[in-house]
Amino acid sequence: MGLGRSVRAGVGGAGRTLRGVRSTVCGAGRLTRRVTHAHGAGRSGLGVLIEASALNSAGDALVTVALAGSLFFGLDVNQARGQVALYLLVTMAPFALVAPLIGPALDRMRHVRRYALASTFAIRGLLCWGMAGAVAHNDPITFLPAAFGVLVVSKAYGVLRAAVTPQLLPEEITLVTANARASFAGLVGSSIAAPAGAGLAVLIGTGWVLRIGTAMFLLGIIFAMRLPRRVDVPDTGKAPAPSPAADTGADPPPEPAEPAARHWRTLPRVGPIVAEAMQANAVLRALSGFLVLYLAFLLREERFDPVSHNVALGLLAAFAGAGGLIGTALGAWMKARAPRLIVSATLAAVTAVTAVSALFFGLWAALAVSLAAGLGQVLGKLSMDAVVQREIGEEVRSSTFAVTETLHQLSWVVGGLLGLGMSIVADGRVALAIVAGALTLSLALLLTRQAGAQRRVRSQAGAPIKDAHPEMRA
């Protein structure tokens, strides 16, 4: 009798626990849906794209966990430098395909973008399944090419997501905000999936982590196919008229693409506004790469009492991550509709923080400049994406995003390699002073270009400066 009551009590307790878990999951799902579909995003289809971006980042995080190894902490400092330098060069390999091959191919597929987005999920799902089998059979010949394929297709998804966002933009929000919401959803997805994947890798093995990644990517197919049909732009040879929300702001609407622009493959033909944004972001990306690796090695070799090396490295990672989170949040809530101005202001603010940190270098100065670099990289990237989405026609938008992604990754790699070299020969004060000088020069060149563009506008239109474009006056 007592045993029966105990069993019934146990079953009842398990049932209540399951109901509680289900209620929590459903509540979290409803809250997520309200956030992603707010301000017209649910009506326009942007909310579905944001949710797909969260699944994309979660799947990529699981793959990253599976690929993770003792690249940095388990090695001697000098050995780690060589390993990290090799890793930086390897990260450029996927972009060697994205810019010249995948970008133009995606431009030709703009009439079937939903299927292209779904294909990026399907291909990665199949590759993850193959990687899981390769792990089980200790087969590097299958594992490494499949891992490379996942990296390449992941970049293709990023290009496609940026290219279709203007088609889904509701009137209530700006392009900067839309890009920030997608980035924030991806950040949340990866932040949940990465630690969960690391724990599962210990408990059930890497192979099962990759199988879960397969399920995550296959689920993304459903979200991609739920996007509105208007993301599939007919191949008419002309860029469609931009949406009213995309045109609202400081920059003028884009002019119709010239026939020669359809064959654009080089940087000078994107126009001065896009070129300025790309160059400013390249500087910010190079700064991020420099600081991440320079400060990581500096903090391993130089002690900032009473903080230990590991605590200092942890603080560095936390501040850099917090900067990225703050930048994403600012982009999500920002009401400004002048992405070009945001890019310039971000570069100016990061330059000032770097200069001050060089004067008062120490642990807190290193953490402050890491925070600023993380914020600047994210906020600048969101604004630059908005500039490209606004200024570049549909017929070459994917190619443009492919080139910008390649340029920025190259900038990060170059900055990282410079950081590795500088960590051998220069202390923190000297290194940050050199970086501050380079940032000041870059900012001066950017402002000079904008002033020259302002003078050209005045000479062509005959307008006084008070009538010039608002961002030209900034």
N, C-alpha and C positions, 0 to 999 in steps of 0.2 A: 504493500500500500504506500509506504513511505517512498519506495523506489519509484513508483509510478508518479507520485506527486513531484519528485525531484526531476524526472524526465520531462514532465509537462512544464515545470517551471523553467527548465533549461531551454526547451523548445520555444516557450513564450518569450524568454529573454532574448534568444537569438532572433526571433521574429521582430521584436521591438527594435533591436539593433539594426536589422536590415531595413526596417521601415524608416528608422532615423537616418541611415545612410542615404536611402533613396530620396527622402525629403530634402536632405542637404544638397545632394547632387542636382535635384530638380530646381531647388531654389537658386543654386549657383548658375544653373543653365538659364533660368529666367532673367537673373540679374545681368548675365553676360549678353543675352539677347537685347535687353533694354539699352545697355551701353553701346553695343555695336550698331544698333539700328536707330540711335537717337538722331534728332535734327534732320529728319528726312532720309537718312541713310538706308533705312529699311524699305522705304518706298522706291528709292532710285536703284537699289541693288548693291549699293556700296557696302552695306552691312554683310552681305553674303561674301563679298570679296575679302573683307576684313577677317571674317571667320575662317575663310580658306587660308589666309596668310598665317593665322595662328596655327592651323594644322600643319602648314608647310614648315614653319619654324620648329614646331615640336618634332616632326619627323626628322628634320635636319639635325636637331640636337641629339636625338637617339643615335643617328649615324655617327656624329662626332664622338659621342661616348664610346661607341664601339671601336672607333679608330684611335682613341686616346692612348697615349703611352707615356713613359717617363722621359719626356723630351727635355725638361728643364731641371726639375728639382732633384732628380736622381743622379745627376752628372756633376763632375768637377766644372768649375766656372769656365775654364778654357775649352773643355770638351763641349760644354753647353753652347758656347758661342758658335762653334762650327756646326753643331746640329741645328741650331736656330737659323743660321744663315742658309743652310740647305733647305730647311722647311720654308723659309720666305721665298726662295726661288721656285720651289715646287708649287706654292700657292698661285703662282702666275700662270701655270700650265693651263688650267681651265679657261682662263681669259684669252689665251692664244686662239681658242676656237670660238669663243663667244663673240668677239668683235668682228672678225672678217667673215665668219661663216654663219653663225646662228642668228645674229642681228638681221642681216639682209633676208635670211630665210623667213624669219618671223614677220618682216614687213610684207612679204608676198603672201603670208597666211592671215592677214588681218581680217579677211572675210570669214574665217573660221577660228576666231580667237578662243571661243569657249572650248572647242575641241583641242586646240593647242595647249591651253591651260590644263585641261583634263589629262592630256598626254604626258605633260611633265610629271604629274602625280603617278600615272600608271607606269611610266618607264622606271621611275625611282622605286616604286613598289616592287616591280619585278627584279630590279637590280639588288634591292635589299634582301629579297628572298634568296637570290643566288649567293649573296655574301654570307647569309646565315648558313647555307649548305657548305660553303667553302670553309667557314670557321669550324664546322663540325668535322670536316674531313682534312683540316689543316692544309688547304689548297691555296697558296698565295697567288698562283697563276690566274685563278678565277677571281680571288678577292680583290687584288689591287686594281685591275681594269674596271671592275664593277664599282669600286669606290671612286675612281676617277670619273666614271660616267655619272654617278650621283652628284658629284661636285659640279660638273658641267651643266647638267639638267637643272640643278638648283639655281644656277645663275640665269638660265633661260627663263625660269619662272619669275625671278625678280625683274627681268626686262619686260616680260609680258604684263606683270601686275602694274608696273609703272605706266605702261603704254595704254592700258584700258581704263585706268582710274578717271581720266577726264570724261569718259563716256558715261560714268556712273555718278558724277558729282551732283549732289542736290544743291539747290539754290541757297540753302541755309548755311553752308559752310564753304571754306576756301580750299584750294588745292593743298596748301601747307597743312591745314588741319586734317584733310583726308589722308595725306601721306603719313602724318604723325599717328593717326588712329591705326592704320595698318601696321606701322612699325611697332607701336605699343602693344598691339595684339600679338605680334610675333615675339616680342620680348617676354610677354607673359607666358606664351606657349612654350618657349625654350626654357624659361626659368623653372617651369613646372616639370617639363620632360627631362631636362638634364640631370637633376639630382635623383629623380625617380629612376631614370635609366641607369645611373651609376649604382644605385642600390640593387636594382634587379640584376645587373651584371654580376654582382657578387653572389647573389642568392641563387639565380637560375642560369647564369652564363650569358656571354655576349651574343650567342646565336639567337636566344629568345628575345633579347633586346632588339635585334634586327628584325625578327618576325613581328614584333609589336610595331616597329617602324613601318613595316610593310602594310599592316592594318591601318596605320595612321595615314599613309599616302593613298591607299585605296579609298578611304573615307573622303579624302580631299577631292576625288573625282566627282563625287555627288555634289559637293559645293560648287565646283567649277561649272558643272552642267546646269546648275540652278541659276546661274547668272542670266540677266536679261539678254534677249536676242540682239539688242542694239549695240552690244560690244563687238559684234561681228560687222565691221564696217565694209560696205560694198567696195569693190576695187574699181572706182570710177576714174582714177588718175588725178583726182583733186582732193585736197584735204577738206573735210567737212567743216561747216561753220562752227566755231567754238561756242560752247554753252554760255549763257549769260553769266553764270557764276564764275566761269573761268576768265571772263573778260573784265570783271569788276576789279579794279585795282589801279595801281600806279603805272603799270606797263601798258602800252597800247596793244590792241589786239593784233595777232599775227597777220601779215599780208599773205594773200594766196601764193602757194608755192609755185615757183617758176619751173618750167619743164626740166631745166638742168638740175634742179634741186632733187629730183627723183633719183639721181645717180650719185648723190652726195655720199662720200666715204671719208672725207678729210675734215679736220677741225676748222679751218678758216671759213667754211661755207655755212656754219651754223648761225652766223650773225653775231654782232658785238655783244648783245645782252647775254646770250647763252654762253659765249666764249668767256665773258667776265665771270659768270657764275661757275663755270667749269674750272677756271684757273684758280679762283679763290678757294674752291673746295679741294682742289689738288694740294694747295698749300696746307689747308687744315688737316687733310688726310696724312700728308707727310709729317706734320707735327705730331699727330697721334702715334704714328708708327715709331717716330724717333723717341718720344717720351716713354712709350710702353717698354721698349727694350733697353733704352739707356738707363732709365730709373730702376728697372728691374735688376739689371746687373750692378748698378751703383749701390743699391740697397743690399745686395748680397755681399759686397766687398767692404762697404763702409758702414760702420755701426753708428746709430743715432741713439745714444743712451738716453733714458733707460729702456728703450724699446729694442727688442731683439730683431734679428734679420727676418725671421718668418712673420712676426707680427707686422713689421714695416711693409713687407711684401703684401700681406693680406690687406693692410690699410690702403696701399696703392691700388690694388685691384678693386677694393670697395669704393674708393673715391672716383676712379675712372668709370666704374659701372654706374655710380650715382649720377655722375655728370651726364652720361648717356640717357639715363632715366629722366633726369630733369629736362634735358633738351627735348626728349620725346613728349613729355607732359606739356612743356611750353608750346611746342608746335601744335599739340592737340587742342589747347585752349586759346591759342593766339587768335585774335580777331583781325590782326593786320593783314591787308591784302597786297602787300608789297614785298614779294619774296626776294626781289633783287636787292632791295634796301636791307633786308634781314641778313643776307649773305655778307654784305659789306660791313654792317654793324657787328656781326659775329666775329669777323676777322679782326676788326679794330679792338673789340673787347678782349679777345684771346691774346693779341699782341701786348696790350697793357698789362694783363695778368702775368704774362711771361717775363716782361721787363721788371716788374716789381719783385717777382720770385727770384730773379737773378740777383737783385740787390740784397735781398734778405734770405739767401738760400739756407735751407735747413729741412728737416723732415716735413714741417707744416707747409713750407713753401713748395716742396715737391708734391705734396698732396693737393695743394691749391691749384697748381698748374695742371696736374692730372685731371682734376675735376673740370677745369676750364676747357681743356683739350677734348675731354669726352663730351661735354655739352656742345662745344663748338662744332665738332665733327658731325654730330647727329643733327643739330639744328640747321647747320649749313647744308647738309645733304638733303634734308626735307625741303628746304627752300629752293635748292638747285633743281630738284626733281620737279617742283612746281613751275620753275622758269622753263624747263624743257617741255613740260606738258602744255604750257601756254603758248610757247613760241614756235614749236616744231610741228609741222603738219603730220597727219596720220601716215602718209606714204613712206616717211623715213624716221618715224618716231622710235621704233624698236631698234633700228640701227644706231640712232643717236644715243639711246640709253645703253646699248651694248658698248659703245665707245667710251661713254662716261664711266661706266663700271670698270672697264679695263684701265682707263687713265687713273682712276682713283686707287685701284688696287696696286698699280705700278707705283704711284706716289707713296702709298703706305709701305711698300717693300723697300723703295729707295730710302725713305725716312728711317725705316727699321735698320737697314744696313748701315746708314750713317750713325745711328744710335749705337749699334754694336761697336763700330770703330771708335766713336768718341768716348765710349766707356773705358777704353784702354788708355787714352792719352790726356783726357781733360776731366777736371773735377766739376762738381755741379754748378758752381758759380760761373765758371768760364763757359761751360757748355750752354747754359741757359742764356748767357749774354750773347753768345753767337747766334742762338736761335732767335732771340728777341730782335737782333739786328736784321736777320733774314726776313722775319715777319714784317718788320717796319718797312723794309725795302719793297716787299710784295704789296703791302697796303698802299705805299706811295705810288707804285706803278698802277694799281687798280684805280686809285682816285684820279691819277693823271689821265688814264684812259676815259674815265667817266666825264672829266672836265672837257676833254677833247670832243667827246660825243655831244656834250652840251653845246659847245661852240658850233659844231656842224649843224645841229638842229636849229640854232639861232640864225646861222647864215643861210640855210636852205629855206626856212619858213619866214625869216624876217621878223620873228617874234621877239619881244623884250624878254629878259630873263624871268620876270615874274609870271609870264605866260608859258614858260617852258614846262616840260614834263616834270611832275613832282619829284620823281626819283633822280632826275638830272640835277635838281636843286639840292638834293640831300648830300 
